[in-house]
Amino acid sequence: MSFKIKAFYNSGDMNQPIYSTPEQPGVNGRTHMNGAITLNMDISDPDQLRNTISHEKVHVKQIRNGQLSYTDNNIFWKGKAFPLQYSKNSPWEKEAYEKEIPLKNKK
């Protein structure tokens, strides 16, 4: 038997750690199951950093509210398993792209 215990504080207001790390080309950031965010250390544009952080914070919220999780083999979105691969069209990514701070030079 399992159950979720609701935090006695507003976990949405907590700051999560953000680290700058080496990344594969084309990967701007990642959100880890513990809520930490890692950013590609090659990003130097402050506008791109804000954009990427806002995108990854959507994933932090998705993980905290139980919608999103992942293992070494699968991503789980609202209880349904998906292959562990990136797709801009996946529901968790669509939401993150919709809610991210847009780039200033992007129309």
C-alpha positions as CSV (number, residue, x, y, z in Angstrom):
1,M,0.0,0.0,0.0
2,S,1.3,3.4,-0.9
3,F,0.1,7.0,-0.4
4,K,1.3,10.5,-0.9
5,I,1.8,12.8,2.0
6,K,1.1,16.4,1.1
7,A,3.9,18.8,2.3
8,F,2.9,21.2,5.1
9,Y,4.6,24.0,3.2
10,N,4.1,25.5,-0.2
11,S,6.7,23.5,-2.2
12,G,6.1,25.6,-5.2
13,D,7.8,28.5,-3.5
14,M,11.0,26.6,-2.8
15,N,14.1,27.3,-4.7
16,Q,15.7,24.3,-6.4
17,P,19.4,24.1,-7.0
18,I,20.6,25.0,-10.5
19,Y,24.0,23.8,-11.7
20,S,26.1,24.6,-14.8
21,T,27.5,21.4,-16.3
22,P,28.9,20.1,-19.6
23,E,26.2,18.9,-21.9
24,Q,25.7,17.3,-25.3
25,P,25.3,19.8,-28.2
26,G,21.6,20.8,-28.5
27,V,20.8,20.1,-24.8
28,N,20.2,23.3,-22.9
29,G,19.0,21.9,-19.6
30,R,17.7,18.9,-17.7
31,T,15.5,18.5,-14.6
32,H,16.4,15.7,-12.2
33,M,14.0,13.7,-10.1
34,N,15.3,15.5,-7.0
35,G,14.2,18.9,-8.4
36,A,17.7,20.0,-9.3
37,I,18.2,21.7,-12.7
38,T,21.4,21.4,-14.7
39,L,22.2,23.9,-17.5
40,N,24.5,23.6,-20.4
41,M,27.7,25.4,-19.3
42,D,28.2,26.7,-22.8
43,I,25.1,29.0,-22.7
44,S,26.3,32.5,-22.1
45,D,23.3,34.5,-23.4
46,P,21.3,35.7,-20.3
47,D,18.1,35.6,-22.4
48,Q,18.7,31.9,-23.3
49,L,19.5,31.1,-19.6
50,R,16.2,32.7,-18.5
51,N,14.3,30.8,-21.2
52,T,15.9,27.5,-20.3
53,I,15.4,27.9,-16.6
54,S,11.7,28.8,-17.0
55,H,11.3,25.7,-19.2
56,E,13.0,23.4,-16.7
57,K,11.0,24.9,-13.8
58,V,7.8,23.6,-15.5
59,H,9.3,20.1,-15.3
60,V,10.1,20.7,-11.6
61,K,6.4,21.5,-11.0
62,Q,5.4,18.5,-13.0
63,I,7.6,16.2,-10.9
64,R,6.5,17.8,-7.6
65,N,2.8,17.4,-8.4
66,G,3.2,13.7,-9.5
67,Q,2.5,14.1,-13.2
68,L,6.1,13.4,-14.4
69,S,8.7,11.0,-13.3
70,Y,11.4,8.9,-15.0
71,T,13.7,5.9,-14.6
72,D,16.7,4.8,-16.6
73,N,14.3,3.2,-19.1
74,N,11.0,5.1,-19.2
75,I,9.3,8.5,-18.7
76,F,6.0,8.4,-16.8
77,W,3.4,11.0,-17.6
78,K,0.2,10.9,-15.5
79,G,0.9,7.2,-14.9
80,K,1.5,6.2,-18.5
81,A,4.9,4.9,-19.6
82,F,6.8,6.4,-22.6
83,P,10.2,5.4,-24.0
84,L,13.1,7.4,-22.5
85,Q,13.7,9.7,-25.5
86,Y,13.3,13.4,-26.1
87,S,10.3,14.6,-28.2
88,K,9.2,18.2,-28.4
89,N,5.7,16.9,-29.0
90,S,5.4,14.9,-25.8
91,P,2.7,16.3,-23.4
92,W,5.2,17.3,-20.7
93,E,7.4,19.1,-23.2
94,K,4.5,20.8,-24.9
95,E,3.4,22.3,-21.5
96,A,7.0,23.4,-20.8
97,Y,7.4,25.1,-24.2
98,E,4.1,26.9,-23.8
99,K,5.0,28.3,-20.3
100,E,8.7,29.2,-20.9
101,I,9.8,32.8,-21.1
102,P,10.2,33.5,-24.8
103,L,13.5,34.6,-26.2
104,K,13.5,38.3,-26.9
105,N,14.8,37.9,-30.5
106,K,12.4,35.1,-31.2
107,K,9.1,36.1,-32.9
